[in-house]
Amino acid sequence: MLAYFGWWDAVLQALGSLAIFMNLGFYVFFSSAVFLLWGLAVFVFDRSTYWIVRPGQIVKVSLFGSGEETYDTHGTSVEKKRDDLFRHWILGMGSGDMHIAITGAKKAEFVIPNVLFIGTKLELIQELIALKPDQLPSTVLTAGDPV
C-alpha cells in the first residue's frame, strides 16, 4: 500500500531524520523487563505442570486449567532420549528427554523435555511403575537384580 500511494519517500525521509539515543536508563529498563519475563517463564509457567509417580500410578498435575490426570502403569513404557548432543550433553550437562507411553483404557504419550539427571530418575520411575499399589518393593524381583 505504501508503494501504491507513493508514501515510501515520506516514510524513508522520516526515518532518516529520526534521532535515537539509548542511555543507561534504557538499558536498565530493557534488561529488567527481559529478566522479569525470563523469571516468570522459568519459575512460574514452566513449573505449572509436573508429574507424580507412585507405585502403579502416574499422575500429571496441571496448576492452571485441567487439574490432575491419573494413569495406570500397566503397559507403560518410559524411555530416555538423548538425541541432541549440544542441548543434552554440552548445555544440559547430561540431561535428556523423557518419553512416556501409556497404554490401556486411556492411551497417551508424553514427552518431558530436558530432564536433569535423567538416568537416576528413570531408574526410580521404572521401579515404581513395575509395582502395584499393594506390593512392597522388597517382594518384587526386577531383571538384573542378584537373586
N, CA, C and O atoms as a GROMACS GRO file, in nm:
protein
  588
    1MET      N    1   0.083  -0.119   0.000
    1MET     CA    2   0.000   0.000   0.000
    1MET      C    3   0.087   0.125   0.000
    1MET      O    4   0.050   0.227  -0.059
    2LEU      N    5   0.203   0.118   0.067
    2LEU     CA    6   0.291   0.235   0.068
    2LEU      C    7   0.340   0.268  -0.072
    2LEU      O    8   0.349   0.385  -0.109
    3ALA      N    9   0.370   0.166  -0.151
    3ALA     CA   10   0.415   0.188  -0.287
    3ALA      C   11   0.300   0.237  -0.376
    3ALA      O   12   0.321   0.321  -0.463
    4TYR      N   13   0.181   0.185  -0.354
    4TYR     CA   14   0.066   0.223  -0.436
    4TYR      C   15   0.031   0.370  -0.419
    4TYR      O   16   0.001   0.441  -0.515
    5PHE      N   17   0.035   0.415  -0.293
    5PHE     CA   18   0.000   0.554  -0.266
    5PHE      C   19   0.121   0.648  -0.277
    5PHE      O   20   0.105   0.770  -0.264
    6GLY      N   21   0.242   0.594  -0.299
    6GLY     CA   22   0.361   0.678  -0.314
    6GLY      C   23   0.410   0.737  -0.182
    6GLY      O   24   0.462   0.848  -0.180
    7TRP      N   25   0.394   0.664  -0.075
    7TRP     CA   26   0.432   0.714   0.057
    7TRP      C   27   0.571   0.670   0.100
    7TRP      O   28   0.618   0.713   0.205
    8TRP      N   29   0.638   0.585   0.022
    8TRP     CA   30   0.770   0.535   0.061
    8TRP      C   31   0.869   0.649   0.083
    8TRP      O   32   0.948   0.644   0.178
    9ASP      N   33   0.867   0.749  -0.002
    9ASP     CA   34   0.962   0.860   0.012
    9ASP      C   35   0.943   0.932   0.145
    9ASP      O   36   1.040   0.965   0.212
   10ALA      N   37   0.820   0.955   0.184
   10ALA     CA   38   0.794   1.025   0.311
   10ALA      C   39   0.834   0.940   0.431
   10ALA      O   40   0.887   0.992   0.529
   11VAL      N   41   0.808   0.810   0.422
   11VAL     CA   42   0.843   0.721   0.534
   11VAL      C   43   0.994   0.712   0.550
   11VAL      O   44   1.045   0.723   0.661
   12LEU      N   45   1.067   0.691   0.439
   12LEU     CA   46   1.213   0.681   0.447
   12LEU      C   47   1.278   0.812   0.487
   12LEU      O   48   1.380   0.813   0.555
   13GLN      N   49   1.220   0.924   0.445
   13GLN     CA   50   1.273   1.054   0.484
   13GLN      C   51   1.251   1.078   0.634
   13GLN      O   52   1.337   1.136   0.700
   14ALA      N   53   1.138   1.034   0.687
   14ALA     CA   54   1.112   1.048   0.831
   14ALA      C   55   1.206   0.960   0.912
   14ALA      O   56   1.252   1.001   1.019
   15LEU      N   57   1.234   0.840   0.864
   15LEU     CA   58   1.326   0.751   0.935
   15LEU      C   59   1.469   0.804   0.929
   15LEU      O   60   1.546   0.786   1.024
   16GLY      N   61   1.506   0.870   0.818
   16GLY     CA   62   1.641   0.924   0.805
   16GLY      C   63   1.668   1.040   0.899
   16GLY      O   64   1.782   1.060   0.939
   17SER      N   65   1.568   1.115   0.934
   17SER     CA   66   1.587   1.229   1.024
   17SER      C   67   1.554   1.195   1.170
   17SER      O   68   1.551   1.284   1.254
   18LEU      N   69   1.530   1.069   1.199
   18LEU     CA   70   1.498   1.026   1.334
   18LEU      C   71   1.626   1.008   1.415
   18LEU      O   72   1.718   0.938   1.371
   19ALA      N   73   1.633   1.069   1.532
   19ALA     CA   74   1.750   1.057   1.620
   19ALA      C   75   1.711   0.970   1.739
   19ALA      O   76   1.616   0.999   1.811
   20ILE      N   77   1.786   0.862   1.758
   20ILE     CA   78   1.758   0.770   1.867
   20ILE      C   79   1.880   0.768   1.959
   20ILE      O   80   1.992   0.745   1.914
   21PHE      N   81   1.856   0.791   2.088
   21PHE     CA   82   1.961   0.784   2.188
   21PHE      C   83   1.921   0.683   2.294
   21PHE      O   84   1.810   0.689   2.348
   22MET      N   85   2.011   0.591   2.323
   22MET     CA   86   1.984   0.491   2.426
   22MET      C   87   2.085   0.512   2.538
   22MET      O   88   2.205   0.490   2.520
   23ASN      N   89   2.037   0.554   2.653
   23ASN     CA   90   2.126   0.580   2.765
   23ASN      C   91   2.116   0.468   2.868
   23ASN      O   92   2.055   0.365   2.841
   24LEU      N   93   2.174   0.489   2.984
   24LEU     CA   94   2.175   0.388   3.089
   24LEU      C   95   2.034   0.350   3.133
   24LEU      O   96   2.006   0.234   3.161
   25GLY      N   97   1.945   0.446   3.140
   25GLY     CA   98   1.807   0.418   3.180
   25GLY      C   99   1.737   0.322   3.087
   25GLY      O  100   1.663   0.234   3.131
   26PHE      N  101   1.761   0.337   2.955
   26PHE     CA  102   1.703   0.246   2.858
   26PHE      C  103   1.753   0.104   2.881
   26PHE      O  104   1.674   0.010   2.883
   27TYR      N  105   1.884   0.088   2.899
   27TYR     CA  106   1.941  -0.046   2.916
   27TYR      C  107   1.896  -0.110   3.047
   27TYR      O  108   1.870  -0.230   3.051
   28VAL      N  109   1.886  -0.032   3.154
   28VAL     CA  110   1.840  -0.087   3.282
   28VAL      C  111   1.694  -0.129   3.271
   28VAL      O  112   1.657  -0.237   3.317
   29PHE      N  113   1.611  -0.045   3.209
   29PHE     CA  114   1.469  -0.080   3.193
   29PHE      C  115   1.452  -0.203   3.105
   29PHE      O  116   1.377  -0.294   3.140
   30PHE      N  117   1.520  -0.206   2.991
   30PHE     CA  118   1.505  -0.317   2.898
   30PHE      C  119   1.558  -0.447   2.957
   30PHE      O  120   1.493  -0.551   2.944
   31SER      N  121   1.673  -0.444   3.022
   31SER     CA  122   1.728  -0.567   3.080
   31SER      C  123   1.643  -0.614   3.198
   31SER      O  124   1.630  -0.734   3.219
   32SER      N  125   1.586  -0.522   3.275
   32SER     CA  126   1.497  -0.562   3.386
   32SER      C  127   1.370  -0.627   3.333
   32SER      O  128   1.322  -0.725   3.390
   33ALA      N  129   1.315  -0.574   3.224
   33ALA     CA  130   1.195  -0.633   3.166
   33ALA      C  131   1.223  -0.772   3.111
   33ALA      O  132   1.142  -0.863   3.129
   34VAL      N  133   1.336  -0.790   3.044
   34VAL     CA  134   1.372  -0.922   2.991
   34VAL      C  135   1.397  -1.020   3.105
   34VAL      O  136   1.356  -1.136   3.097
   35PHE      N  137   1.463  -0.975   3.212
   35PHE     CA  138   1.488  -1.061   3.328
   35PHE      C  139   1.358  -1.101   3.395
   35PHE      O  140   1.344  -1.216   3.437
   36LEU      N  141   1.262  -1.011   3.406
   36LEU     CA  142   1.132  -1.043   3.465
   36LEU      C  143   1.057  -1.146   3.380
   36LEU      O  144   0.998  -1.239   3.435
   37LEU      N  145   1.058  -1.130   3.249
   37LEU     CA  146   0.993  -1.228   3.161
   37LEU      C  147   1.061  -1.365   3.171
   37LEU      O  148   0.993  -1.467   3.174
   38TRP      N  149   1.194  -1.367   3.176
   38TRP     CA  150   1.267  -1.493   3.190
   38TRP      C  151   1.233  -1.559   3.324
   38TRP      O  152   1.209  -1.680   3.328
   39GLY      N  153   1.230  -1.482   3.431
   39GLY     CA  154   1.198  -1.537   3.563
   39GLY      C  155   1.057  -1.595   3.568
   39GLY      O  156   1.036  -1.701   3.626
   40LEU      N  157   0.961  -1.526   3.508
   40LEU     CA  158   0.824  -1.580   3.502
   40LEU      C  159   0.819  -1.709   3.421
   40LEU      O  160   0.752  -1.805   3.461
   41ALA      N  161   0.888  -1.712   3.308
   41ALA     CA  162   0.885  -1.832   3.224
   41ALA      C  163   0.948  -1.951   3.294
   41ALA      O  164   0.895  -2.062   3.286
   42VAL      N  165   1.061  -1.930   3.363
   42VAL     CA  166   1.133  -2.042   3.424
   42VAL      C  167   1.070  -2.085   3.555
   42VAL      O  168   1.050  -2.205   3.577
   43PHE      N  169   1.037  -1.991   3.642
   43PHE     CA  170   0.996  -2.026   3.778
   43PHE      C  171   0.844  -2.032   3.799
   43PHE      O  172   0.799  -2.083   3.901
   44VAL      N  173   0.764  -1.982   3.706
   44VAL     CA  174   0.618  -1.986   3.722
   44VAL      C  175   0.554  -2.075   3.616
   44VAL      O  176   0.494  -2.177   3.649
   45PHE      N  177   0.566  -2.036   3.490
   45PHE     CA  178   0.493  -2.107   3.385
   45PHE      C  179   0.554  -2.243   3.353
   45PHE      O  180   0.480  -2.335   3.319
   46ASP      N  181   0.685  -2.258   3.363
   46ASP     CA  182   0.747  -2.387   3.335
   46ASP      C  183   0.715  -2.488   3.443
   46ASP      O  184   0.712  -2.609   3.416
   47ARG      N  185   0.692  -2.443   3.563
   47ARG     CA  186   0.662  -2.532   3.676
   47ARG      C  187   0.511  -2.553   3.694
   47ARG      O  188   0.469  -2.609   3.796
   48SER      N  189   0.432  -2.510   3.600
   48SER     CA  190   0.287  -2.522   3.616
   48SER      C  191   0.236  -2.663   3.588
   48SER      O  192   0.122  -2.695   3.622
   49THR      N  193   0.318  -2.749   3.527
   49THR     CA  194   0.282  -2.888   3.504
   49THR      C  195   0.393  -2.976   3.559
   49THR      O  196   0.510  -2.958   3.524
   50TYR      N  197   0.357  -3.070   3.645
   50TYR     CA  198   0.457  -3.162   3.698
   50TYR      C  199   0.396  -3.301   3.711
   50TYR      O  200   0.274  -3.317   3.699
   51TRP      N  201   0.481  -3.399   3.735
   51TRP     CA  202   0.441  -3.540   3.737
   51TRP      C  203   0.469  -3.600   3.873
   51TRP      O  204   0.570  -3.570   3.936
   52ILE      N  205   0.377  -3.684   3.919
   52ILE     CA  206   0.394  -3.761   4.042
   52ILE      C  207   0.388  -3.908   4.003
   52ILE      O  208   0.292  -3.952   3.940
   53VAL      N  209   0.490  -3.984   4.040
   53VAL     CA  210   0.494  -4.127   4.009
   53VAL      C  211   0.483  -4.203   4.140
   53VAL      O  212   0.568  -4.190   4.228
   54ARG      N  213   0.378  -4.282   4.152
   54ARG     CA  214   0.353  -4.366   4.268
   54ARG      C  215   0.357  -4.512   4.222
   54ARG      O  216   0.352  -4.539   4.102
   55PRO      N  217   0.365  -4.606   4.315
   55PRO     CA  218   0.360  -4.748   4.272
   55PRO      C  219   0.230  -4.777   4.196
   55PRO      O  220   0.121  -4.768   4.253
   56GLY      N  221   0.242  -4.812   4.070
   56GLY     CA  222   0.127  -4.848   3.989
   56GLY      C  223   0.048  -4.731   3.934
   56GLY      O  224  -0.060  -4.752   3.877
   57GLN      N  225   0.097  -4.608   3.949
   57GLN     CA  226   0.017  -4.493   3.909
   57GLN      C  227   0.107  -4.376   3.870
   57GLN      O  228   0.208  -4.350   3.935
   58ILE      N  229   0.069  -4.307   3.762
   58ILE     CA  230   0.135  -4.184   3.719
   58ILE      C  231   0.029  -4.075   3.718
   58ILE      O  232  -0.079  -4.091   3.661
   59VAL      N  233   0.060  -3.962   3.782
   59VAL     CA  234  -0.034  -3.851   3.792
   59VAL      C  235   0.030  -3.729   3.726
   59VAL      O  236   0.141  -3.690   3.762
   60LYS      N  237  -0.041  -3.669   3.631
   60LYS     CA  238   0.001  -3.544   3.569
   60LYS      C  239  -0.078  -3.432   3.635
   60LYS      O  240  -0.201  -3.429   3.626
   61VAL      N  241  -0.008  -3.340   3.700
   61VAL     CA  242  -0.074  -3.231   3.772
   61VAL      C  243  -0.049  -3.102   3.696
   61VAL      O  244   0.065  -3.065   3.669
   62SER      N  245  -0.158  -3.033   3.660
   62SER     CA  246  -0.150  -2.904   3.594
   62SER      C  247  -0.208  -2.799   3.688
   62SER      O  248  -0.324  -2.810   3.730
   63LEU      N  249  -0.130  -2.699   3.720
   63LEU     CA  250  -0.176  -2.597   3.813
   63LEU      C  251  -0.282  -2.508   3.753
   63LEU      O  252  -0.376  -2.468   3.822
   64PHE      N  253  -0.269  -2.475   3.625
   64PHE     CA  254  -0.365  -2.387   3.558
   64PHE      C  255  -0.449  -2.468   3.463
   64PHE      O  256  -0.396  -2.529   3.370
   65GLY      N  257  -0.578  -2.470   3.483
   65GLY     CA  258  -0.666  -2.531   3.385
   65GLY      C  259  -0.715  -2.670   3.415
   65GLY      O  260  -0.818  -2.685   3.481
   66SER      N  261  -0.644  -2.773   3.369
   66SER     CA  262  -0.702  -2.907   3.363
   66SER      C  263  -0.694  -2.987   3.492
   66SER      O  264  -0.756  -3.093   3.499
   67GLY      N  265  -0.624  -2.943   3.595
   67GLY     CA  266  -0.621  -3.017   3.721
   67GLY      C  267  -0.527  -3.134   3.717
   67GLY      O  268  -0.409  -3.119   3.685
   68GLU      N  269  -0.578  -3.254   3.748
   68GLU     CA  270  -0.495  -3.374   3.754
   68GLU      C  271  -0.550  -3.482   3.661
   68GLU      O  272  -0.671  -3.497   3.644
   69GLU      N  273  -0.457  -3.557   3.601
   69GLU     CA  274  -0.492  -3.674   3.521
   69GLU      C  275  -0.415  -3.792   3.577
   69GLU      O  276  -0.294  -3.783   3.598
   70THR      N  277  -0.485  -3.903   3.602
   70THR     CA  278  -0.424  -4.021   3.661
   70THR      C  279  -0.421  -4.133   3.558
   70THR      O  280  -0.519  -4.157   3.487
   71TYR      N  281  -0.307  -4.202   3.551
   71TYR     CA  282  -0.290  -4.311   3.455
   71TYR      C  283  -0.240  -4.434   3.529
   71TYR      O  284  -0.156  -4.425   3.618
   72ASP      N  285  -0.294  -4.551   3.491
   72ASP     CA  286  -0.246  -4.678   3.544
   72ASP      C  287  -0.116  -4.714   3.471
   72ASP      O  288  -0.104  -4.688   3.351
   73THR      N  289  -0.022  -4.774   3.541
   73THR     CA  290   0.108  -4.802   3.480
   73THR      C  291   0.117  -4.938   3.414
   73THR      O  292   0.224  -4.975   3.365
   74HIS      N  293   0.008  -5.013   3.410
   74HIS     CA  294   0.011  -5.143   3.342
   74HIS      C  295   0.033  -5.118   3.192
   74HIS      O  296  -0.050  -5.055   3.127
   75GLY      N  297   0.142  -5.168   3.138
   75GLY     CA  298   0.173  -5.149   2.997
   75GLY      C  299   0.237  -5.015   2.965
   75GLY      O  300   0.239  -4.974   2.849
   76THR      N  301   0.288  -4.947   3.064
   76THR     CA  302   0.351  -4.818   3.042
   76THR      C  303   0.499  -4.835   3.014
   76THR      O  304   0.567  -4.916   3.078
   77SER      N  305   0.549  -4.759   2.918
   77SER     CA  306   0.692  -4.760   2.891
   77SER      C  307   0.747  -4.619   2.910
   77SER      O  308   0.685  -4.520   2.873
   78VAL      N  309   0.865  -4.613   2.969
   78VAL     CA  310   0.934  -4.486   2.993
   78VAL      C  311   1.070  -4.497   2.926
   78VAL      O  312   1.147  -4.590   2.955
   79GLU      N  313   1.101  -4.403   2.838
   79GLU     CA  314   1.225  -4.407   2.762
   79GLU      C  315   1.305  -4.280   2.782
   79GLU      O  316   1.249  -4.172   2.807
   80LYS      N  317   1.435  -4.293   2.769
   80LYS     CA  318   1.526  -4.179   2.775
   80LYS      C  319   1.572  -4.149   2.633
   80LYS      O  320   1.621  -4.237   2.563
   81LYS      N  321   1.557  -4.025   2.591
   81LYS     CA  322   1.601  -3.982   2.458
   81LYS      C  323   1.711  -3.877   2.474
   81LYS      O  324   1.688  -3.770   2.531
   82ARG      N  325   1.828  -3.908   2.424
   82ARG     CA  326   1.939  -3.813   2.423
   82ARG      C  327   1.989  -3.799   2.280
   82ARG      O  328   2.099  -3.843   2.249
   83ASP      N  329   1.910  -3.740   2.196
   83ASP     CA  330   1.943  -3.735   2.055
   83ASP      C  331   2.008  -3.605   2.011
   83ASP      O  332   2.050  -3.593   1.896
   84ASP      N  333   2.018  -3.506   2.099
   84ASP     CA  334   2.076  -3.377   2.064
   84ASP      C  335   2.203  -3.355   2.146
   84ASP      O  336   2.196  -3.329   2.266
   85LEU      N  337   2.317  -3.366   2.082
   85LEU     CA  338   2.446  -3.357   2.151
   85LEU      C  339   2.463  -3.222   2.219
   85LEU      O  340   2.504  -3.215   2.335
   86PHE      N  341   2.433  -3.115   2.149
   86PHE     CA  342   2.454  -2.982   2.204
   86PHE      C  343   2.359  -2.952   2.320
   86PHE      O  344   2.402  -2.904   2.425
   87ARG      N  345   2.230  -2.982   2.301
   87ARG     CA  346   2.129  -2.948   2.403
   87ARG      C  347   2.137  -3.039   2.524
   87ARG      O  348   2.119  -2.992   2.636
   88HIS      N  349   2.164  -3.168   2.506
   88HIS     CA  350   2.162  -3.262   2.618
   88HIS      C  351   2.297  -3.280   2.685
   88HIS      O  352   2.303  -3.294   2.808
   89TRP      N  353   2.406  -3.281   2.609
   89TRP     CA  354   2.537  -3.309   2.669
   89TRP      C  355   2.612  -3.182   2.705
   89TRP      O  356   2.665  -3.171   2.816
   90ILE      N  357   2.618  -3.086   2.615
   90ILE     CA  358   2.700  -2.967   2.639
   90ILE      C  359   2.625  -2.866   2.726
   90ILE      O  360   2.674  -2.830   2.834
   91LEU      N  361   2.510  -2.820   2.683
   91LEU     CA  362   2.433  -2.723   2.762
   91LEU      C  363   2.361  -2.788   2.879
   91LEU      O  364   2.356  -2.730   2.987
   92GLY      N  365   2.305  -2.907   2.859
   92GLY     CA  366   2.223  -2.970   2.960
   92GLY      C  367   2.298  -3.051   3.062
   92GLY      O  368   2.238  -3.101   3.157
   93MET      N  369   2.431  -3.065   3.046
   93MET     CA  370   2.514  -3.138   3.142
   93MET      C  371   2.461  -3.279   3.168
   93MET      O  372   2.453  -3.322   3.284
   94GLY      N  373   2.425  -3.350   3.064
   94GLY     CA  374   2.378  -3.487   3.078
   94GLY      C  375   2.229  -3.501   3.093
   94GLY      O  376   2.181  -3.604   3.140
   95SER      N  377   2.154  -3.400   3.056
   95SER     CA  378   2.009  -3.410   3.064
   95SER      C  379   1.957  -3.492   2.945
   95SER      O  380   2.035  -3.538   2.862
   96GLY      N  381   1.826  -3.509   2.938
   96GLY     CA  382   1.766  -3.582   2.827
   96GLY      C  383   1.616  -3.562   2.827
   96GLY      O  384   1.559  -3.508   2.922
   97ASP      N  385   1.552  -3.606   2.722
   97ASP     CA  386   1.407  -3.600   2.711
   97ASP      C  387   1.349  -3.733   2.759
   97ASP      O  388   1.401  -3.839   2.724
   98MET      N  389   1.243  -3.728   2.837
   98MET     CA  390   1.177  -3.848   2.886
   98MET      C  391   1.048  -3.868   2.806
   98MET      O  392   0.963  -3.780   2.801
   99HIS      N  393   1.035  -3.985   2.746
   99HIS     CA  394   0.919  -4.020   2.666
   99HIS      C  395   0.837  -4.123   2.743
   99HIS      O  396   0.886  -4.232   2.774
  100ILE      N  397   0.712  -4.089   2.775
  100ILE     CA  398   0.623  -4.178   2.849
  100ILE      C  399   0.510  -4.219   2.756
  100ILE      O  400   0.437  -4.133   2.706
  101ALA      N  401   0.494  -4.349   2.734
  101ALA     CA  402   0.385  -4.402   2.652
  101ALA      C  403   0.297  -4.488   2.741
  101ALA      O  404   0.343  -4.586   2.799
  102ILE      N  405   0.170  -4.451   2.751
  102ILE     CA  406   0.075  -4.520   2.839
  102ILE      C  407  -0.027  -4.591   2.751
  102ILE      O  408  -0.086  -4.530   2.662
  103THR      N  409  -0.047  -4.720   2.777
  103THR     CA  410  -0.147  -4.797   2.704
  103THR      C  411  -0.260  -4.832   2.799
  103THR      O  412  -0.253  -4.802   2.918
  104GLY      N  413  -0.362  -4.895   2.747
  104GLY     CA  414  -0.474  -4.935   2.831
  104GLY      C  415  -0.599  -4.858   2.794
  104GLY      O  416  -0.616  -4.818   2.678
  105ALA      N  417  -0.686  -4.838   2.892
  105ALA     CA  418  -0.814  -4.772   2.866
  105ALA      C  419  -0.795  -4.626   2.826
  105ALA      O  420  -0.874  -4.573   2.748
  106LYS      N  421  -0.694  -4.563   2.878
  106LYS     CA  422  -0.667  -4.422   2.850
  106LYS      C  423  -0.527  -4.410   2.790
  106LYS      O  424  -0.429  -4.394   2.863
  107LYS      N  425  -0.519  -4.418   2.657
  107LYS     CA  426  -0.389  -4.415   2.591
  107LYS      C  427  -0.340  -4.271   2.582
  107LYS      O  428  -0.416  -4.179   2.557
  108ALA      N  429  -0.208  -4.255   2.605
  108ALA     CA  430  -0.148  -4.122   2.597
  108ALA      C  431   0.001  -4.135   2.577
  108ALA      O  432   0.063  -4.234   2.616
  109GLU      N  433   0.058  -4.034   2.516
  109GLU     CA  434   0.203  -4.025   2.501
  109GLU      C  435   0.245  -3.885   2.543
  109GLU      O  436   0.183  -3.785   2.505
  110PHE      N  437   0.352  -3.879   2.622
  110PHE     CA  438   0.402  -3.752   2.671
  110PHE      C  439   0.552  -3.746   2.651
  110PHE      O  440   0.621  -3.847   2.664
  111VAL      N  441   0.602  -3.629   2.620
  111VAL     CA  442   0.745  -3.604   2.613
  111VAL      C  443   0.775  -3.492   2.711
  111VAL      O  444   0.722  -3.382   2.699
  112ILE      N  445   0.861  -3.521   2.808
  112ILE     CA  446   0.903  -3.421   2.905
  112ILE      C  447   1.044  -3.380   2.865
  112ILE      O  448   1.138  -3.459   2.881
  113PRO      N  449   1.062  -3.259   2.813
  113PRO     CA  450   1.193  -3.220   2.762
  113PRO      C  451   1.290  -3.178   2.873
  113PRO      O  452   1.249  -3.127   2.977
  114ASN      N  453   1.418  -3.200   2.847
  114ASN     CA  454   1.528  -3.151   2.930
  114ASN      C  455   1.516  -3.189   3.077
  114ASN      O  456   1.514  -3.101   3.164
  115VAL      N  457   1.509  -3.318   3.105
  115VAL     CA  458   1.505  -3.366   3.242
  115VAL      C  459   1.649  -3.381   3.291
  115VAL      O  460   1.727  -3.457   3.233
  116LEU      N  461   1.683  -3.308   3.397
  116LEU     CA  462   1.819  -3.314   3.451
  116LEU      C  463   1.836  -3.441   3.532
  116LEU      O  464   1.743  -3.484   3.600
  117PHE      N  465   1.954  -3.502   3.526
  117PHE     CA  466   1.984  -3.629   3.592
  117PHE      C  467   1.884  -3.737   3.552
  117PHE      O  468   1.827  -3.805   3.637
  118ILE      N  469   1.863  -3.751   3.423
  118ILE     CA  470   1.758  -3.840   3.373
  118ILE      C  471   1.788  -3.987   3.402
  118ILE      O  472   1.694  -4.065   3.418
  119GLY      N  473   1.913  -4.027   3.411
  119GLY     CA  474   1.946  -4.167   3.435
  119GLY      C  475   1.895  -4.216   3.569
  119GLY      O  476   1.831  -4.321   3.577
  120THR      N  477   1.924  -4.143   3.675
  120THR     CA  478   1.879  -4.185   3.809
  120THR      C  479   1.728  -4.172   3.823
  120THR      O  480   1.665  -4.257   3.887
  121LYS      N  481   1.670  -4.069   3.766
  121LYS     CA  482   1.524  -4.054   3.773
  121LYS      C  483   1.453  -4.164   3.697
  121LYS      O  484   1.348  -4.212   3.740
  122LEU      N  485   1.509  -4.204   3.584
  122LEU     CA  486   1.447  -4.310   3.504
  122LEU      C  487   1.450  -4.443   3.578
  122LEU      O  488   1.352  -4.518   3.572
  123GLU      N  489   1.559  -4.474   3.647
  123GLU     CA  490   1.566  -4.598   3.724
  123GLU      C  491   1.461  -4.600   3.834
  123GLU      O  492   1.394  -4.702   3.854
  124LEU      N  493   1.445  -4.491   3.906
  124LEU     CA  494   1.345  -4.485   4.012
  124LEU      C  495   1.203  -4.496   3.956
  124LEU      O  496   1.119  -4.566   4.013
  125ILE      N  497   1.177  -4.428   3.846
  125ILE     CA  498   1.044  -4.435   3.785
  125ILE      C  499   1.014  -4.575   3.736
  125ILE      O  500   0.902  -4.623   3.754
  126GLN      N  501   1.110  -4.644   3.676
  126GLN     CA  502   1.086  -4.780   3.627
  126GLN      C  503   1.059  -4.876   3.743
  126GLN      O  504   0.978  -4.967   3.728
  127GLU      N  505   1.125  -4.856   3.856
  127GLU     CA  506   1.094  -4.939   3.973
  127GLU      C  507   0.952  -4.914   4.023
  127GLU      O  508   0.882  -5.008   4.060
  128LEU      N  509   0.910  -4.788   4.026
  128LEU     CA  510   0.777  -4.757   4.077
  128LEU      C  511   0.666  -4.802   3.984
  128LEU      O  512   0.561  -4.846   4.031
  129ILE      N  513   0.686  -4.793   3.852
  129ILE     CA  514   0.578  -4.836   3.762
  129ILE      C  515   0.570  -4.988   3.754
  129ILE      O  516   0.468  -5.041   3.710
  130ALA      N  517   0.676  -5.059   3.795
  130ALA     CA  518   0.670  -5.205   3.797
  130ALA      C  519   0.589  -5.257   3.915
  130ALA      O  520   0.540  -5.370   3.911
  131LEU      N  521   0.574  -5.176   4.018
  131LEU     CA  522   0.499  -5.217   4.138
  131LEU      C  523   0.350  -5.196   4.119
  131LEU      O  524   0.307  -5.110   4.042
  132LYS      N  525   0.273  -5.274   4.189
  132LYS     CA  526   0.130  -5.249   4.203
  132LYS      C  527   0.109  -5.177   4.335
  132LYS      O  528   0.194  -5.188   4.424
  133PRO      N  529   0.001  -5.106   4.352
  133PRO     CA  530  -0.017  -5.026   4.474
  133PRO      C  531  -0.009  -5.105   4.604
  133PRO      O  532   0.027  -5.048   4.707
  134ASP      N  533  -0.042  -5.234   4.603
  134ASP     CA  534  -0.042  -5.311   4.727
  134ASP      C  535   0.084  -5.394   4.746
  134ASP      O  536   0.093  -5.470   4.843
  135GLN      N  537   0.184  -5.381   4.657
  135GLN     CA  538   0.307  -5.458   4.668
  135GLN      C  539   0.414  -5.377   4.742
  135GLN      O  540   0.420  -5.255   4.731
  136LEU      N  541   0.496  -5.448   4.815
  136LEU     CA  542   0.612  -5.386   4.878
  136LEU      C  543   0.731  -5.397   4.784
  136LEU      O  544   0.742  -5.496   4.711
  137PRO      N  545   0.821  -5.300   4.783
  137PRO     CA  546   0.937  -5.309   4.693
  137PRO      C  547   1.026  -5.429   4.722
  137PRO      O  548   1.095  -5.477   4.632
  138SER      N  549   1.028  -5.479   4.844
  138SER     CA  550   1.113  -5.593   4.877
  138SER      C  551   1.061  -5.724   4.819
  138SER      O  552   1.137  -5.820   4.806
  139THR      N  553   0.932  -5.732   4.782
  139THR     CA  554   0.874  -5.854   4.730
  139THR      C  555   0.878  -5.861   4.578
  139THR      O  556   0.834  -5.960   4.521
  140VAL      N  557   0.930  -5.759   4.512
  140VAL     CA  558   0.931  -5.754   4.366
  140VAL      C  559   1.073  -5.780   4.318
  140VAL      O  560   1.168  -5.718   4.366
  141LEU      N  561   1.086  -5.872   4.223
  141LEU     CA  562   1.215  -5.903   4.162
  141LEU      C  563   1.220  -5.838   4.025
  141LEU      O  564   1.133  -5.863   3.941
  142THR      N  565   1.318  -5.756   4.003
  142THR     CA  566   1.333  -5.690   3.872
  142THR      C  567   1.448  -5.753   3.798
  142THR      O  568   1.538  -5.811   3.860
  143ALA      N  569   1.448  -5.743   3.670
  143ALA     CA  570   1.552  -5.802   3.586
  143ALA      C  571   1.686  -5.734   3.616
  143ALA      O  572   1.694  -5.611   3.622
  144GLY      N  573   1.788  -5.814   3.634
  144GLY     CA  574   1.922  -5.761   3.660
  144GLY      C  575   1.959  -5.760   3.806
  144GLY      O  576   2.077  -5.739   3.838
  145ASP      N  577   1.865  -5.781   3.898
  145ASP     CA  578   1.898  -5.785   4.039
  145ASP      C  579   1.956  -5.922   4.074
  145ASP      O  580   1.907  -6.024   4.025
  146PRO      N  581   2.058  -5.926   4.160
  146PRO     CA  582   2.110  -6.057   4.202
  146PRO      C  583   2.006  -6.129   4.287
  146PRO      O  584   1.938  -6.068   4.369
  147VAL      N  585   1.996  -6.259   4.267
  147VAL     CA  586   1.896  -6.339   4.340
  147VAL      C  587   1.950  -6.384   4.472
  147VAL      O  588   1.880  -6.453   4.547
   0.00000   0.00000   0.00000
